[in-house]
Every structure is written in C-alpha cells, then in structure tokens.
Amino acid sequence: MKLSKPLHHISFDGRRMFGLLAFCAVVLQLAAFHYATGTYKTTLWHSSHGVGWIHGLLMWFSDAIVLTLPTWLFRRRWRWVQWPVLLLFLCWGIAQLMYFPTYCDLMPPSSFVLWQNLDELVIDSALGNWIRRDWLFVIPVVALAIVDLCWLHRLPASSHNGSAWRRLAYALVAFVVLRVAGDALAYGTYWHKGLSVSEYLNGNYTHVKVSHASYMADNGLTGYLAYCTAVELAQHKRLSADDERRIEQFLASQPQYTDNTYDAGRDNLIMIVVESLNSWVIGLRIGDREVTPTLNALCNDTTSLVGLHMRRQVKNGGSSDAHFMINTGLLPLEQRAVAMVYPTANYPTLLQATGIEHSTHICADPPALWNTELTSRTYGYQDYHGSREVRPLLKSNDWQWDKIIFDLASKVIANMEQPFVAQVITLGMHEPYTRTDVPESWISASGLYTLKVRNYLERTAVFDRELGLFLERLKQQNLYDNSLIIIVSDHNDRIDFEPSGRQSIDPEGIDCLFLVLNSGQGKKIEKPFGQIDIYPTLLDLTGSNGYRWKGLGHSLMRGITGTVAQGPHDTIGSGPLLSRQSQAWEISRLIITSRWFDNHPVTNTQPRN
C-alpha cells in the first residue's frame, strides 16, 4: 500500500507523463533521421552492429534530454515552451531530409538564413527529394501532439515538483553519464587501436572525418551543433602571427614555374560548367544506342584532354563552390558557402591571369541566387546574362533549360570582340529526377534502371544534343578552332548508389567529367584528381603562367598525382603531395576568412603570350 500511492501519483502526473512521451518521441525521431540518411552505418556501426546500435541509443538519449529540458525545468503553466523546441527540431529535420539526397550531407546552420536562395527550382528540387520513408521522422511528434491535446493536458499536475535547479542537475548528470558511456564504448570497441584517450577525443570531436552527417551519427545532435558553433566562431577570429606565418610559408612553397610549355595557342576560352554531370554516362549504351553521342565522340577524339575520374570538392556552397574553385584556384569553406559570406573579397582570378579584357557569364539563375551576379563580377566577368533573359523563353517547357542557355550563349559569343572568355552554366540536369519533365524517349521506353536514373539520363541526353548544336554553331561562326573549350561537371549527383544493370566505370557515381577541346595535348587521365586542379591546368593551357598565383591544386599537364583531398581528413590515394593537399583546406580557409588578398594582391609577372 505504501508503494501504490506514489506509483499512481507518478503515472498520472501531467508534466512527467508529457516529458516521458516527449523524450520517447525525440528518440524515435533521431532514430528515423539516422535511418533515412543512412548515417547509422558509420565506421563504429560496421565494427559491430550491436555495439553500433547501443552507441546510437546512448547518443539519442543524451540528445533527447537536451531537447526536452524545458519540460523538466518549468512548471506546468510554462510547459508550452517545450513545443517551440520540438517544432524547431521538426523543421530542422525536414529541411535536412530534403537537402541530404542532393548533397549527401547536412546543411550547416548558417545556410538556414539564406532565404534569397529559395527560388522555385530549389523548392521543387527539395520537395522532390521527400519520400515516404521520411514521414517516420514526422509521425512521433504528430502523435505526441494528438495525445497531448486529447489526454495529457487533462491530467493533474503534481504539487511536489521540487527545485528546478535540482532537476537541472539531474538532467546534466544523466547527459554527461550517457555521453561518457558512448565515448567509452566507441573507444573500447574501435578507436582504441593505437590511440590514447586524448588522441581519440581530439580526433573524434575537433574535425569532420567524412561528412557532417557522420559526425552527427558519431557525436549526436548536441555534439554536432556544438562543433558547428565552434567552427562559426573560429571563422571570425583575426589571423594570429602564427597563422600568417603558416600562410606565407605554404604560399612560398607553391610551384614557381613561369614557362608556357603547354600553351594551346587559342585566343578564346569557353568554359561550359555542367550541372550534375556524372562521368559514368560517357560511353553508356542502351541497346545499340548511345545516351551521349556528342560527349562520347569528343572523349574519343585523340586531340582531347579527357579526365573521367575528377572527384568533387564542393561543400555546402554546391555549384557556387565549383565556380569559385575554377575561377580562383582556392578551396571552398567546409561549413559556409563562400559565395554568400565573402562574395566581394579580393581573389586572384583566372581572368586576371589571362589578361583577357572581354568576358561574359551566361546562366539561368536569378542574380541574387547564391550571389551569382555579384560573384561573377568579383571573378572579373564584364557582362552577366541570367534569368531575366532566360526564364521568359521557357514558358511551360522547363526541360528546355539547356537549349535556351546554349542558344543565348551562341548569340552573345557571336557579338563579342576576340579574344574573350565566356563561362556558360547549364541547368537542365538539376534535380529533382522523381518525375519526367523531359518528354519520354527511347531511354524511358527501354524500361531499364530506376525511374530516377531514367529521368536523369533523359535530361543528360537533352544536354548532350544541345551541346552538339552549340559546338556546331561555334564552327559556323568561325570560333571553334580558335577557342579552348572546357566542359566540366560542377559536381556529381548520386542518383542511386548503384543502378541495377548498369555497367559503369564508377559504380558509386562519385566521378565527374573534365574535358578540354583544342588543347593540343590530347591524352586520357586515368588516375583520380580534384576540382581544385582545374585552375592551374587552365593557366598552363591558356599560356598564363606569368601570373604568380598558381592556385592550391596541381596542373594536370605537369604529371598526375593520383591523390585527392576531398576534405582536410577525407583523402584518396597516397603520395608525397597528399599531406600538402590536406593542409591546403586549412590554408584556404584562413585566406578566405581573413580576406588575405585584400592586403596581398597578386599581379602578373609577365604578359600572356
């Protein structure tokens, strides 16, 4: 009888019951989130499935304590404070589940304030990424709201709530115990090999090893948000004397060659940056027909410079990061989009290096989207042609993006004074691929692959056809032979990890295309390289090595390293340059955030040939 009263009392205490159910709802949401993003399959999880799940539960429980803290701290009349926290977490998770399929990572907190980037294409792409499985993340909090409205709010509140400070202490102790238990489990089952405890903690918490999503899987939501906060604060620190010495020493060790041995001897430079072009489409046949006959012919031409194994190095800036690397030779920021936070800083640029006066940037984006127009001016482009000219021509045929972009490019280029530089940004292969915007062709009629892959291939075939027509128009305008033409992916798109029945050079869809026409240096690059290697390669091919800034990459004309640092701690291959490639990420961050080139401008040491 003595026990029955307190048990009865606890069971029907409204605040405690709500807190318990809210705690369970958050744990279920976190489990559903990690299931939807696949981040439960971390290195730790692979070391032992059982241990991985236990570690996950410890992280989810600790996060749930933090997210339901208002329930435990406040009295019943203040319980409403809990709902904004739950709804904020719900909105954050929904946004991430829409973002993750495109970028295979989490959106950093700083990107949530970039409202100007929300145009109809971005919204359409995000909605297209939402699948039925993602509703598992939403259901727990909806169920909690229904139970709260129908039952919990009627339960009596306990008159023995105790001290809020005591409840906070209990919560903090529980949080610390769970976190320490999770770290002890991880260290004892996997990370202890050759590492001290301090080395494990430093390696696990101070940097992202693979992706932000995997960082959250290993360290929980609270650990991830704490990391993001620390990185954000570090971005605003002034350079220390030690940082300045590191930059100066790193830049002093850059290649100092000035010869133009590999100059292609072309007056004009035309760069076609292709949205989401995977290199596995090259050579792909369905039956006896080629999906990309134009690209296939160009790649098979013995005078073309062909790289089918370029690895993406874009981060949360997406396509804008690719434009940044190509035009400046710098690596992007890991957390924030350079185009949004440092769009007008002084950078060394490809246009400065070439010394070519006439230039144009052609795309379909609104000027404010990722600061497209502003950054094009920063990179030195004289003219900007964007959505104001392109979108009125689309009408209801959204699948004709690339046709209209290439038609516009042909008209603009025909009227430019030579020599010139033209950067053309395509858009037709942008997500979503969940529906067929492009009229179905023999590709869809084949019935092969998944729906998303077929839709992607339909769009790729349209791009390939329009590219061929664009190149033909250049020949008719007598511009083709006198132009160095670059066709390069802005990044890959992992439509499906391995579409069934597809024979591919790259089963996981991680390689991008780098193709140079009229280079005078025809060869195929069989080893992997990074997007950062494009800039110094273009300096070689345009005869612009009088420019002192050679970028942070390695020219493909001067030997292929076969190594790539896709992030500071995410590397491919092994070799003497790999350590420098990894260091380049931190050096680039320091250069960008300190606006280094505002005080250290780069100038030509000799004119372009």
N, C-alpha and C positions, 0 to 999 in steps of 0.2 A: 504493500500500500504506500510505503514511503517513496518508492521509485515511480509509481504510476502517475502521481501528480506532476512532478517535473517533466516527465516524458510527454505527457499530454499537453503540458504547457508549452514545451518547445515545439512540438509538432504543429500546433496551430497558432504560433506567433507569426503575424503577418510579415514583419520585416525580415525575420530569419528565413521564413519559407521563401520569400521573394529572392533573398540573397542566394540561397542554395540553388534555386531554379535558374537564376541569372548566371551563377557560376557554371552550372552544367551546360547552359545554352552557349556560353562563350567557349567552353572546352570543345563542344561539338562543332562550333563554327571554325575554330582553329584547325580541328582535325579535317573538316571538309575542305578548308582552304589549302592545306598542305596536300591533300589528296588530289584536288583539282589541278594544282600546279606541278604535281609530281615531285615536290621537294622533300617528301618523306624518304625518297630514295637517295639519301646523302651517303657519303663515304662511311659514316658511322652505321647507317642503316644496313649497308651492304656487308659490313663486317659481321653483323649478326642481326637477323631480322627481329628476334625477340628483344635484344638489347636496344635496337633502334626504336622500337615502339615504346619501350619503357622510358627511354630518354625523351622521346617526343611527349609522352604524357607528363613528365616532370616539367618540361618547358611550358606546356599548355596550362597546367595547373598554376604555375607561377604567374603566367600572363593573366589568367582568369582572376587571380587575387587582385592584381593591379586594376584591371578593368571593372571589377565590381566593388572596388574600395568605397565609393560613395554610399552604397547600401549598408556597409558595416560601420561607417563612421557617423552618418547622420541619423537623426531621429526620424520617425515615420513621416512627419509632415514635410520633411525635406527629401523624401525618397525619390521625388520626381527628378532630382539631379542625376540619378543613375541613367535615366532614359536618354538624355543627350549624349552621354558617353557611349552607350550601346548603339545608338543610331549613327554616331560619328564613325565607330568601328565598322558598322554595317556598310556605310557609304564608302569608306576606305577600301574594304574588301571587295566590294562590287567593282569599283574602279580598277583595282589591281587584277581582278579576274578578266576584265575586258582588255587590259593592257598586256597581260602576260603572254597570250598566244602570239602576239606580233613581235615582242621584243625578248621573249624567253627570260624575262627578269621582272623585278618590281620597279614601279615608278617611284623615284625618290620624292620625299616630302616637298622639296622646293618646286617640283613640277606641278603640284596641285594648284598653284596660284597663276599658272599660265593660261588664263581664260581666253586670251586672244588667239590661242591655237585651236580653239574649238570651232572648226567650220563643219559644214555638212558632211564632207568626206571623212573627217576624223570621227565624227559621231557615228556615221554609218559603219565605218570600219569597226569601232568599238562594239556597237550593237551586234554586228555580225560575228564577233568572237564569243558571244554569250551562248552557252549550250545548256542542255537540260541538267547535266551534272552539277553546274554551278548553283542551281537552286538549293542544293544541300547546304550551302553557306547561309542562305536567307531563311530557310524554314525554322531553325531553332529560335531566332529572335521573334519571328512572327508568332510562333506557338507560345512563347513567353508572354507576348503582348495580349494574346487571346485569354490565356489563363489568368493574367493579372486583372484584366477588365471584368472577367466573368466570375472570378472567385477570390483571388488573393486580396483585393482591396477591401473585401468584406471581413477578413479575419481580424481579430482584435490584436492590438499592439501590446507588447509586454511592458509592464511598468518597471521592469528591472533591466534596463538597458546597459547599466554600468558606465564607466568612464570612456569617453571617446578616445582618449589618449591610450587607455589600456587596450582597446580594440585595435588601434593603430599599431601598437607594439606587437600584439599577437599576429597581425597581418604581415608585418615586416619580418618577424621571426620565421613565419611559415614560408614567406617568399625566399628568404636567404637560405633556409634549410633545403628547399626544393632546388634552388639554383646550384648550391654546393653539391647536392646529391647528383644532379645532372652532369656537372663538370667532373665529379669523381668517377661517375660511370663511364663518361666519354674517355677520360684519361686512362682509366684502368683497362678498358677493353680495346682501345685502338691507338690513341695518341701517345701513350707512354713510351712507345718504341723509340729509344734513343733521345728522348726529350725529358728535361727536368720539368717540374710543375710550373716554374716561372716561364720557361720557353713555351710550354703548352698554352698558358694563359695569354702570353703575348701573341702567339701565332693565331690563336682562336678568336681573339677579340679586337685586335688592332688593325686588321685589314680584311678585305674581302678576298677569299681564296679563289672562288669560282664565279659566284654571282651573288647579288643581294638576296635573292630568293633562298639560296643555300645557306647564306649567313643567318637569315631568319630561322631556317629549319634547325640549324645547329645551336643558336643562341636565343631563340624565342623572339616574340614581337618586341618586348621591352628592351632586350639586348640590341635588336636591330635599330629601334628608334633612338636609343642612346648613342649608338655608333653614328647614325645619320646626324644627330645633333652635334657630336664632337667634330665630325668632318666639316659640317657647315660653319662652326665657329672657327675652325682652323683655316677656312678659306679667307677669312677676313683679317688674319694676322699679317702684320708687316714683316717683310723679309728680315731675318736676322743676318748678322755678319757672316755666320756660318753658311746660311742658305745662299747668300750672294757668292761666297767662295765656291760652293758646290756648282752653281750655275756657270760661273766663269771657267772653272776647271773642266766641266763637261763640254762646254762650247769650244774651249780651246783644243780639246781632243777630237773635234769633228774633222772629217776629211777636208783638206785644204786645196784639193786639185782645182785647177782653172782651165785645163785643156778641154777642147770641144771635139774630142776624137769621134764621138758618136752622134754628132750633129746630122740630122736627117736632111737638112738643107731646104726645108719648106718655109715659105713666108708666113702662112696662116696656121693657126692652131684652133681646131674644133674639138671640144670635149663634150661627149654625149654621156651624161650620167644617168644610168637606167635604174628605175625604181624596182627593187626587189628581184634582181636578175640572178637566179641560181645557175651555176655553170653546168649542172648536170643536164640541162636542156640541150646543150651542144651535142649534136650527133644523135639525138633521140629520134627514133622512128616508131611510128605506129603502123604496123603492117609494112607496106613498101613506101610510105610517105614520110618525109622529114617534117618535124614540127617547126624547125628554124632553118630553112634552106639558106637564107641570106647569111646568118651568123656562121653556119657550117662552112659555106664557101669561103668566107673571109678567114676563118680559123685554119682552113686547109691551104690557104694561099701561102706559098713558101716565102713571100716577102713580108708577111705579117709577124708582129711580135705578139705571141699568144701566151697568156697565163691563166690556166683553168683552176688554179689552187690558191687564189688570193683569199686570205682569211679576214673576216670582218673585225674591225677595231672600233666601230662606232659604239657609243654608250647611250645614255638616256637622251641625247640630242637626236638620235636616229639619223635620218638623211642629212640633216644640217651638219652633223659631225663629219660625215663623209665629205661634204663640200668644204668644210673647214680644213680637213687634212690635205685634200687635193690642192687647195689654194694657198695654204700657209706652211705645210710641212710640219705642223705641230700636232700632237695627240690631243684628243678631247679630254674633258673632265670626266671623272668616273661618276660623280653624283649629279652634276648640273649640266644643262645644255649651254655650251659656250655662246651660242647664237643669242641666247636670251639674257645672259648675265654680263657678257663682255662683248657686245656686238660692235662697239665703236673704238675699241682699243687699237693701238698701232700694232700691226703684224707685218713681218716680211711676207711678201706675196709672190706668186708665180707671175703675175702681170708686171710687177716691179722688176723681176728678174729678166723677163723677156724684153722689157723696154718698149713693147708694142703700144702704140698710142690708142688705136681704135679697138673697142671691145664692147661686147654685149652679153647680157644674161637673159636667157629665154626660158620661161617656166609657165606653170599654170596656177601658181599659188597666189593668194592674196598677199599684198605687200607686208602685212603685219604678222602673217603666219610664220612662226619661228624667225621673225625679223628678217624675212627673206630679202626684201629690197635693201634694208639697212646694211646687212652683211655683204650683199653684192657690191655696194658702194665701198665698204671697208676693204674688200678684196681688190678693188680698183676698177670694177666694170663701169664703163661710162653710161651705158643705156640699160634699162630694165624693162622687160616685157613680161607681164604676168596675167593674172586672172581678168583684169579689165578688158584685155584683148581676146583672151581665150574662151572664157566662160560663156559670153553671149553666142558663140558659134556652136556650142554643144547642143543647145536646145534639149531634146529629150534623149539624145544618143550619148549617154555618159561613157560608153565603151569606146568612143572615138577620141578620147583624150590625146593619144599619141599621134593620130592623124592630124589633128588641128595644131598640135605643138610643132610637129615637123613641117607642116605647111607654112606656119608662121615663121619658123626658123629659115626656111628657104627664101621667103620674101625679104626678111631682114638682112640676111647674109648677102643676098644679091646686090643690095644697095650700099654695102659697107666698102669703105676705102681699104685697100690692101696696103700693108699686112694688117691682119686683125686677129683677135682672139674671141671666140664665141663659145659660151657654155650653155648647153641645151639640157634641160632637166625634164625627163619623161615622167609620166604619172599613171599611165594606163594599167600597170601591173600592181597597183596598190591594193591592199586588202579592202573589203572582205572578199573571200572566194566562196562564200556559202551560197551564192546564187549566180546564175548565168546572166550577167549584163550583156556580154558579147553574144551575138546570135550564134546558136549552136552550129558547129560544123562537123566534118568527118571525125574530128577529135572526140567530141562527145558521143557521136554515133558509134564509136568503137566499143563503148561500154567498159573500157579498161580503167583501172585505177579508181581512186575515191572521187566523189563529186568535187571536193575542193581542188584536187590535183587536176582534174579535167578542166575546171574553170580557170585555174592558173595557166594551164597550157593554152587554152583558148586565147587568153589575154596576151600570152607570150607570142603566139602566132601572129596576132594583130600587130604587136610591136615589131616583130621581125619583118613583116610585109612593109610596114611604113618606113622602117629603117632602110630597106632596099630602095624604095621610091625616093627617099631623101638623098641617098648617095647617088642615084641616077640623075637627080636634078643638079647635084653639085657638078657632075660630069658635063651636063648640058650647059652649065654656067661657066665652064672652064675654071672651076675652083678646086676640083677633086685632086688633081695631080700636084697642085701647089700647096696642098694643105696636109698637115699632120693631123690625123683623125684618131681620137681616143674614144673607145667605147668601154665603159667601166660600170660595174654594179655599185650602187650606193651602199647596199648591204644585201645579205641573202634573206630568204624567207623560208622558215621551216614549216612548210605547209603540212606535211606529215613526216614523221621521223623516217619512215621507210615505206613509201607507197608500194603495195604489193604488185609483183610482176614487172617492176621497173629495173632494168639493168642500168647501172649508173657508175660513173667514176667516183661518186661521192654519195654513198647510201644515206648518210645522215643529213644531207642538204646543207653543209656548212661552208662550201666553197663558193666564191664569187668569181666573176669574169673580169679580166683586164686584157684588152685587145687594142693594138696600135696598128693603124694602116699607114702605109707610105713611110715607114720608119727607116727603111734602108738597112735594117738589122734583123731580118727575118729569122726567128727561132721560136721554139716552144719551151716554155719554162715548166719543168716537171716537178719542181720542189715547191713547198708552200712558202708564201711570203705575205707581208701585211699591207694594208691600205696605206700605211704611212710611207711605204716605199715608192708610191706613185710620184710624189712631188720631186724627189731627186732624180728619178728616171726621166721625168719631163724636162728637167733642167739639162740633162745630157742630150736628149733628142731635139731640143729647141736651140742648142748651142748657147745656153745661158749660164755657163759655169763661171762667168766673170762675177756673178752675184755671190757674195760671200756666204750667205745663208744657204746651206745645203739641206736643211731640214733635219728631222730626227730619224729618218729612215736610211735605207741603203739602196743606191741605184741598182736596178736590175741589169744594167749594162755593164756593171763592174763586178760580176760574179754573184751567184745566188747563194745566200747563206743557208736557206732551208730551215731557218728558225724564225719564230714569230712570238712576240709578247702581246697576247690579246688583252692583257691587263698586267698590272705590276707583278702579280703572282699566278698568272694563268699563261703558261708558256708552252710552246710546241717545238720539239726538236732539241738538239744540244749542239753547242759550238762556242767559239770564243766571243762572238758578238752577242750572245743571248743575255748575258749579265747587263751589258750596256743597253740592250733593248728594253729590259725590265726597268732599269734606272730611268730611262727616258720618260716614263709615265710621270714620275715624281718631278723631274726637271721641268717637263712641260706644264704640269700643274702650277709650279712655282712661277714660271714665266708668265702664264696667263693671268693668274690671280694678282700678281704684283704689277701687271702691265709693264713688264720688263722693257719692251721695245719702245715705250714712250720715252725712256731715257737712254736707250741703247739702239738707235735706229740703224738699219742695215742699208748699205749703199752698194752700187755696182763698182767693182774694181777694174772692170774693162768692159767696153761695149759689146753687145751681142753681135755676132757675125751677120 
